[in-house]
Amino acid sequence: MKLNAFTITAIIAIPCVTATGGNNFTRRCSRLLQNFKFSNTKVLTSGYTPKGTNITYPNLHPTCGQNWVIAETNMCRLTLNVTTSSTSNVIMEVWMPEDWKSSGQRFAMTGNGGVSGCMTLSDLAFTASLGFATVGHNNGHDGTSSAPFLDRPEVIKDFAWRATLTATQVGKAATNFFYQTSLTKSYYWGCSGGGRQGLKIAQDFPEEYDGIIAGNPAADFHRLVASGLYYSYQTGPPTSPTWLSFEQWKAVDAEALAQCDTIDGVADNVLEDPLKCKPRFENMLCGQLETWGTHQCLTTDQVSAVERIYSPVYGNKGRFFAPAVQPGNDQVFGFYLIYGAPSELGEEYIRYAIKNDATWELPPTLDEFLDIMDDLLDHDPYKTSANNPNLTPLKNSGHKLLVYHGTSDGYYSHENTIRLYEGTAKNMTLKAKQLDDFYRLFPVAGLNHCNGGNGAWYFGGSGQNGLGISGVNPSESILMKMVRWVENGEAPDTIRGYQINPATGKPAGAIREHCRHPLKNTYKGSGDPLLPGSWECTLGTKYP
C-alpha cells in the first residue's frame, strides 16, 4: 500500500537551548516504536520533542500550506499509519505533553477543513500546550483536492466519518498506553470541515467525546459544494453581462452594509443579526450615459444577478437548497464570485466523489445543474453530511455540544447552522431551555470563516491559533470553556470575542459577549459600544 505524505519522518530543528525531558518520559517515548501495538496500526516514528522545536514536514502536500509548526510544550510525539480497509489508510499523530498528568489527563482531537487531508498543525500545537494529549490526522488522503476519491470509495468513507472515528480510538489507546493510566475526559474541536466532523461525532458517535466543539460547521456538505457552483451560473464568466468585478462586488457589499449597519443600534461595520438585513440594490442602477467608470453604478443585468445571489436558492423540485448570501461578508466574493469561475471545491467533489468520473464537466445550463442539486439532496451514499436533527443519543449520554458560526461566513452561511439547531428542537420536541442542557449554538457577529472579520472574532477557536495573536489568556479559549462546562458544570451563556488589530496581533477595539441562540446581542442605547457592558442578550419575549 502506498503511504501518505505524513509517513515521512518530520525534520526536527532543535533550538540551541533544549529541554531534555525526564529520563523516564523520554525513554518510554522512544520505546513506543517497538512497544505500542494496536489492531491494523503501524508505528512510524516516536520521539521526545522539546518546547521550541521547529517541527517541519518537507513532503507535506503543497496545497496544505504551511509545512511547519513550533512545539509549544515538551512532549512525546508519535506518528502512526492505520489501515482502514484493503485500499485505504489514515496517517495520524499523537502529541503527548510531559505535564499531562498534572494538567487533568485530558484527550483532544483536532479537525480538518473542507475536503482537506491536512492536519491543522497550529491547533495541534495550541491544544498540546494546554496539557491535552492531542491527535491530528490526514483524513485518509493528502492535500485539499477531491482527486484521491476517484475509484476509491473506501477513501471517501474515511473522509466522511471513518478517519475521525479511527484516529479517536487509536489515539485514546496510545494515550492510555503511554501514560500507563486512563484519560479522564475527551474533547473534540474543529472548524469548517472540522465542524462537520464534530457534528458527525455528536450525531453518530456521541459516546466518544465528553465535549464536542463544532465551529462554522459545513454540516450539509452537499449543499455547500453545490451552492458555490450555483452562484457561478448566476454571474457567468468575465465576458458575461451579469459578471461583476471585485471592485463592483465590494461596492455591492458596502451598499448592503450601509443599508443595514444601524439595525442593531451601532454603526460599526458589523451586523449583529444579518438575517434582519434585506438590502435593495435599485439605487445602484446606472442612468442614461452612466457607467461604472463614470458613476460607479451597475447595469440592469448586473443588478439582477446581485438580487438573485442575495436571494434563497431552490432546486427544480421547488425544495429549499441554500439561504441567500448574507450582507457584510466580502469573503464570499473571493470564494465564489470574483472571477466567474465555478467553485473548485464543489466541481472536484462532484466529479470525483459523486460522479466518479474524471472527465465529468459542469452542464452548460442552470436548469441542468438544478437537477444535479436535487440529486445531491436525495443521495448521500457515504453519509458525508452531518445534518441529522435527532440528538437523542447525545442527550442521553450526558455529553455536551457547543456550536458556533460566524455571521460573516462567506463559505457556508450561519443560517444553515441555525436551521439545523431549530430542526433539532422540532425533531426532539425540545425548547431552547431544554436544549441548553447539552447543545448550545453561538452566532458570532463579524466572524468570517473560522477566523478574521470586522467584529470581535477572536476567542481562541479552531483555526484561530498560529496567527501571531497574543494578549488573550489561553484559559479564555473556547476549548477551556468547554472543559469548564463538562467538568465543573459551568455552561457558557456567552463567548467573549476580541477584535484584533491586524498590524500588532493584539486585541484592539471591540470586546463582545456573543450570545447563545436564540438570544440576540442588543445595544443598551448608551455607553461605549466597544465595551461588552454596553450590550445585553435579549429575546424580546420570555426565553423559550
N, C-alpha and C positions, 0 to 999 in steps of 0.2 A: 504494500500500500504506500502510495506517495504521501509523505508527511507534509504538513503545512509550514508556513514560514516561521511560526513560533517554535518549531522544533529546533531551530538553530540556536545554539547557546549564545546568550547575550554577552556582549563585551562589557566588562565591568571596569570602570575607571575609578580606582581607589584614591581618595583625597590624600593629601600629604600627611594629615594627622588622622589616623583611623582608630575607631574603637575596635577592640579585639573580641569583645563579647565574652561572656562567661565560658570557660573552657568546656564545661559540660554541655552548654547550649550549642556551642559551635560544633562540638564533636557529634552530638546527636543529629544536628542538621546535616552534616556531611554524610552521615551513615544512612540517611533516608534513601539514598540512591540504591543501596542494597537491601535495606530493611523494610521499606514500605511496600506492602502488597495489597492490591485491590483488584476485583474482577475486571478483566478487559483493560487494565491500566498498566502503562509502562512509565516508569520514572525516567525522565530525560536528563534533568540536572537537579542538584541540590547543593546549597552552599550558603554560608553566612554572608550577609550583606550589611555593612555598617551604614549608619546615618551619613548622608552626604555623598554616597556613591552615585555616580552617573551610570545608570543602567541603560544601555544602548542596544537596539535591535537592528543590526546592519542589514538584515534581509527582510525587514518589515515591508509589506506591500506598500508601494508608493502612495496609493490612494488613502492610506491610513493617516497620513500627515506626520506629525512629529514622532520620531522614532527613538526618543529617549525620555527619561524622567529621572529626577533626583530622589533617592530614597530619603524619607523624612524621619526614619526611625531605624534603630538596629533591628535586624530581622533575619529569619531564615526564609530563603526563597526557594520554592520548589516548582519545577515545571513538569507537566505530565501530558502524555498522549493517551486518550481514552477512546477505544474502539466502540462505536455505537451500532455498527452493522458491518456486513462484509464489504460495503462500499463507502463507509463514512467514518469519520473520527473527529474528536474535539481536542484541541490543544488548550490547555489551561495552566494557570499559575496560582499558587497559594503563597501569600506573603504572611508570615507568622512572626509577630513582633516579640522582642525579648521581654517586654513588660506586659505580656498578655494576661498573666495570672493576676497581676496587681491592677489591671485595667478593667476587670469584670468578666474575663473569659468569654468574650463575645465573638461571634462569627458574622461576617458580612459578605454578600455577593454584590458585585457591580454589574451594570448593564452595558449593552451596546447601543448603537444608533442606526436608524434606517434599516437597510438590509446588511449592515456592516458586519464584517468578520474582523473587526479591530477592537482590541481591548481599550477601555478608557483608562489609560495609564495614570493620568492625573488623579482620577477618583481612587484608583488603587493606592497611590502614594498617600493621599489625604486620609483615607479610611484606616490604613495601617498606622498612620501617625496618631490616631485616636485610640490605638491599642487593640483594634479588631484584627482577628485572623481574617484575611481578605482574599477573595477569589475573583479572578477575571478569566474570560475565555474568548475564543475566536469564533464562537457561534457556528462552528463546523465548517468554516471556509475562510479564505483570505480576501481582504480588500472590501471595497464598498459596492462592487458590481454584483448583479444577479447572474452573471455568466456561469459561475460554478454550479448553478442549479440545473443546467441543461442536461437532460438524460440522467439525472441523479436525484430521484425522489427522496432517497434517504437523507441527502444533504439538505433538501428543503425541509424535511421533518425536523432535522437538527435545528435549523434556523427558526422554525415555527415555535418550538417549545422544548424539544428533547435536549438540546445542548445545555440550556439553563438548568434543567432538572438534573441532568447527568453531572454537571460541574458542581451543583449543590451537594449531591450525595457523596461524590468523591472528595470534594473539599472538606466536608464535615468529617469524613473518615480520616483524612490526612491530618486534620487539626487535632482530633482526639488522640490519634496515634502518636503524633509528635510530642504533645504536651503530657501524654500519659494521664489524662483526666478528661472529663466530659465538658464540652462547652455549655454555658448556661443559657444564653439566648442567641437567636439568629435573626439577622436583618437582611433585607434586600433593598437596594436603591438603584434607580436608573432613570434616565430621561430620554424622551423621543422614542426610538425603538426600544430603549431600555425601560421606558414607561410602559410600553406594550408588554414587554416581558414580565414586568411587575404585576400588571393586571392579569396576565395569563396565569401566573402563580396563584394570585388571590382567588381566581375563579376555578382553577383546576387542581391546584396542589397547595391549598392553604395550610396544610399541616406542616409544611416545610419551613415556614418562617413565622416568628413571633410578631414581627413588624415589617410591613411592606410599604415602600415609598415609590410611587409612580408619578414621575414628572412629565408634563406635556405629552401624555401617552398617545402614540399613534395607534389607538386601540382597534379601530375598524380599518385594518390595513388596506383592504381592497378599495375602500372609499378614498383613502389617502393617495394610493398610486394612480387612481383614475382621475381624481379631481384636477391634478396638475395638467393632465393631458386634455381634459375638457377645456381648460382656460386657453390652451394654445389654439383650439378651434375658434374661439371667440375673438382672439386678437389677430390670428393669421401671421404670416411671415412679414418681414420688413417691407415687402412690396405691396402688402395689402392695405386698402384704405382704412381698415379697422385697427391697424397697428399703431402703438404709441411708443415713443422713445422713452428712455429712462427719465429724462428731464420732464417729459409730459406726465409720466406716472407720479413723479414727485409732486408736481403741481396738483394732480388729482387728489393725492393723499392729503396735501396741505389744505385743499378746499374742504374735504370731508372733515378734517380736524378742526378747521375754523368754524364750521357749522355746528360742531358738537362739543367742543372742548369745555365749554362752561356749563354743560348739562349737570355736571357734578358739583358745580359751585365755584370751581377754581380754574383759571386759565393757566395751565402748566404743561401743555402738550401731552397730557396723559388722560385717557378715558377710563374712568373707574368702571364703567359698565358699557362697553361698546355696543351691546345688544340694543341699547336705547337709541343709538345713533342711526338715523335713516337719511343719509345725505341725498341731496338732489343736485344734479350737475347741469341743469339747463343754462345757468348763467355763465358756463364755460364755453358756450357755443360761439363760434365766430360769426360776426355780422358780414355784410357785403364788403368785399375787398379786404377783409381782415384775414390774417394768417397767424400761425404760431410764431413765426419770426417777427411779425409786427406787433401783435397784441397778446401773445401767449394764450391763445384760445384754441378750441378743438373743433373739428368738423362734425357734422351730424353723424357720420359713420363712427367716428371715434367715440363720441358721447354715447351712442347706442351700445357700443362694445363695453364701455365702462359700466353702464347701467346693468348690462347682463352679468357682468362679473360681480357687481355688488348686489346680486340677487341670488336666492337659493337655486340649487341645481336639481333637476328632476330628470328621471330616465324616460324612455319611450312608453313605459307602462304607467307613467304618472307617479311613480314612487319617489319619495324624497331621497336624494343622493348625498348632497353636501350643502352646508349652510353658505350664506353669502360671505364673500371676502369681507373681513372686518376693517373698518377705518382705523387710522392711527397705526398703520402697520406697513412700513415700506419694505419689510423683509420679503413679502410675497412677490414684490416686483423683480427681485433678483432670482427667485427660485422658479417662478412660473412664466413671467410675462415679458421681461425686458426684450429679449432677442427674438421673440416669436417662435422659439424652438420648443418642442414638447419636453415635458419633464423626463430627464434621462432615467431617473429612478423608476417612474411609472412605466415607461416604454420597455425598459430592460426586464422589469419584473414580469410583465405580461408576456413578453417574448420568451423568456427562459423558464419561468416557473409555472405559468398558466398554460400558454400555448405549447411549450416545449418544442419550439421551432426557431432555430437561429435565423431563418430567413423571413420571419414574420415582420410585417410593417404595419403601421397605423393605417386604417382605412381612409380613403380620401374625403369622406363626408362626415359631418357631425352626426347625422341620423344613423349611419352605420356604427359610429363609435358609441352612441347611446345604447345600441343593442348590446355592445360589449359590456358597458357599465351595468346594464340589467343582469347580464350573465354573471358578472362578478359579485353582485348582491346575492345571487342564488347559489353560487358554488364556492366553497372554501375547502377543497379536498384535504389540505394539510392542517386545517384548523389554525391558520396563522392569526386570524383576528381574535381579539380579546374583548368581545362585545356581549358576553353572557350577562344578563341583568340579574341572575339569581346567585346571590352571595350567601345563601343559607349555610353551606359548609364552612365558609369563613366565619360567619356569625357564631355558629355552634362551636368552632374551635377556640373561641376566645381571643383570637389573634386580631391584629389591627391593620387597617389600610388607610394610608394618607396619600391623597392625590392632589397635585397642584397643576395649574396650567396657566401660562402667560396669556393675558388677553390681547397681546400684540403678536401672537404666534402666526407667522406667515406661511408655515408649512401645513399645520393641521389646527383648524380653528378650535378655540376653547369651547365654543358652542357644542361641538361634538361630545366633549367630556361632560358638560352639563346635561346633555341629553341622556348620556349613559347613566349618570347619577340619578336623574329623575325617572328613568326607565327602571332602575333598580328599586327605587322607592315604590313604584307602582307594582312591579312584579312581586315584591315581597310584602306588599301592603303595609309598609312602614312609613311613619312620619320622619321628618328630618331629625327630630329629637331622638328618635329610636335608632336611626342610622348612625347618629353621633357616637354611639357606644363602640362601634367597630369600623366605621367608614366616614371619613371626613374629606371634603373637597374644598380647596382653596384657589379661587381665581386670583391671579397675581397681576394687578394693573401695571401696564408698562413693561412687562417682561416679554421679550421676544421668544424665540425657540430655544429654551433651556437657559440661555444667558444673554446678557445685553438688553438694551432697550432704553426708553426715555424715563422710565419710572424707577421706583425703589426696588430694583430687581434682584439684588444680591442677598442671599441668605445661606450661602454655603451648600447649595444644591448640587446634584449631579450635573457635571458639565460646567460648573462654575469654579472649579478648582484648577490650579495650574495657569491662571490668567494673570498672575502677578499682583493679585489683590491682597491687601493687608489692612490691619486696623479693625478687624472684626474678630472677636473671640471665637475660636472653633466650637466652644461649648454652646454657642448660639446657633450652630448649624442645624438644618432641618433633620439631619440624621440623629443628632443628640436630642432634639425634641421628641423624636420617635422613641428613643431609648427611655426618656422620662415617662412617656405615655405607657409603654409596655411594662416597665419595671417599677414605676412609682405611682402609676395611675393618674399622672398629670396630663390629661388630654389637652392638646393645643387648641385654644379658641382662635388664635391668630398666628400668622407667620410674620415676624418682623423682617422687613426688607430695607436695604440701604441703596440709595442712589450712589453711583460710583463715578468719581472723576476719572475719565479715561487717561488723562495725562499723568496722574500720580498713582492710580490704582488704589486710592483710599476713599472712604465714604466722604461724600460732599453733597449737600443739598438735602433732598427729602429723606425722611425716615418714616416708614409707613407700616402700620399693623394691618396686614391683609386679612380680611375676614373670611370665615368659613361660609360656604354656600348653605342656605340661600340668603344669608345676611349680606348687606351691601355697605361698603365704606362710604360714609356721608360726612361732608364738611359741616361743622357745627355752626358756621356762619361768622365766626370771629376767631382770632388767634392766628398765629403763623402757620400757614398751610404746609410748611415743610416739616412741622413737628407732629408726631403721632397723636399728641393730646388734643389736637385741633380737629380730629376726626373720630367718628364712632361707628360701630357696627349696628345697623338698624335694618328693620324689615318693613316698618310701617304698620304692621299688624302683629298679633301675637305669634311668637315663634312656633311653627307647626311641629 
